[in-house]
Amino acid sequence: MKNMIKMHQLIGDFAENKEVAKKLREEIILPSLSEGNEVILDFEGVEGATQSFIHALVSEPIRLLRNDALERLYYKNTNDNVQSIISVVYRYMQESLAI
């Protein structure tokens, strides 16, 4: 099963609220990935994000589920700014966990 999360509806034009990231992580992302489902984060309409937001959103699933999370967590409609931040967080997580 695939779970699509329309990020703009939840965070607006700029992803910076870590409490929203935490809620999404705990209530949707982690449970879905733990059940073997795919999670698609659709960033259509989101112009930017902070590194702390993306880290709060995906670092725990990656730390707990490792490659399972990396293989089932997808990003859609990311602009260059958002994609750059996601890449930084992924590099950091891979280095810290030696995935």
C-alpha positions as CSV (number, residue, x, y, z in Angstrom):
1,M,0.0,0.0,0.0
2,K,1.1,3.6,-0.7
3,N,0.4,6.5,1.6
4,M,0.6,9.9,-0.1
5,I,1.1,12.9,2.1
6,K,0.4,16.3,0.5
7,M,2.9,18.4,2.3
8,H,1.6,21.8,1.2
9,Q,-1.8,21.2,2.8
10,L,-0.1,20.6,6.1
11,I,2.9,23.0,6.1
12,G,2.2,25.7,3.6
13,D,4.8,27.2,1.3
14,F,7.8,26.7,3.6
15,A,8.5,23.6,5.7
16,E,9.9,24.7,9.0
17,N,7.6,23.6,11.9
18,K,9.4,20.7,13.6
19,E,6.3,19.9,15.6
20,V,4.4,19.2,12.4
21,A,7.3,17.1,11.1
22,K,7.3,15.1,14.4
23,K,3.5,14.6,14.2
24,L,3.7,13.3,10.6
25,R,6.7,11.1,11.5
26,E,5.0,9.5,14.5
27,E,1.4,9.3,13.2
28,I,1.9,8.4,9.5
29,I,5.5,7.8,8.4
30,L,6.8,5.4,11.0
31,P,3.6,3.3,11.3
32,S,3.3,3.0,7.5
33,L,6.9,2.1,6.9
34,S,6.8,-0.4,9.9
35,E,3.9,-2.1,8.2
36,G,5.9,-2.5,5.0
37,N,4.0,0.3,3.2
38,E,5.5,3.0,0.9
39,V,5.2,6.6,1.9
40,I,5.2,9.4,-0.7
41,L,5.9,12.9,0.5
42,D,4.5,15.2,-2.2
43,F,6.1,18.7,-1.9
44,E,4.1,20.3,-4.7
45,G,3.7,24.0,-3.8
46,V,6.4,23.9,-1.1
47,E,9.1,26.5,-2.0
48,G,11.6,25.6,0.7
49,A,12.4,23.7,3.8
50,T,14.8,23.9,6.8
51,Q,17.3,21.1,7.4
52,S,15.8,20.7,10.9
53,F,12.3,20.1,9.5
54,I,13.5,17.4,7.1
55,H,15.7,15.9,9.8
56,A,12.7,15.8,12.2
57,L,10.6,14.2,9.5
58,V,12.8,11.4,8.3
59,S,15.8,10.8,10.5
60,E,14.1,8.5,13.0
61,P,12.5,6.3,10.4
62,I,15.9,5.9,8.7
63,R,17.7,5.3,12.0
64,L,15.2,2.7,13.1
65,L,14.4,1.0,9.8
66,R,17.6,1.7,7.9
67,N,17.4,0.4,4.3
68,D,13.7,-0.5,4.6
69,A,13.0,3.2,5.2
70,L,15.3,4.3,2.4
71,E,13.7,1.9,-0.1
72,R,10.0,2.8,0.8
73,L,10.3,6.6,1.4
74,Y,9.7,8.6,-1.7
75,Y,9.7,12.4,-2.5
76,K,7.6,13.9,-5.2
77,N,7.5,17.4,-6.8
78,T,10.5,18.6,-4.9
79,N,12.1,21.8,-6.3
80,D,15.9,22.2,-6.2
81,N,15.9,23.9,-2.8
82,V,13.9,21.1,-1.1
83,Q,15.8,18.3,-2.9
84,S,19.1,19.8,-1.7
85,I,18.0,19.8,1.9
86,I,16.7,16.2,1.6
87,S,20.1,15.2,0.1
88,V,22.0,16.9,3.0
89,V,19.9,15.0,5.6
90,Y,20.3,11.7,3.7
91,R,24.1,12.1,3.5
92,Y,24.3,12.9,7.2
93,M,22.2,9.9,8.1
94,Q,24.2,7.6,5.9
95,E,27.4,8.8,7.4
96,S,26.2,8.6,11.0
97,L,24.8,5.1,10.6
98,A,27.2,3.8,8.0
99,I,24.3,2.4,5.9
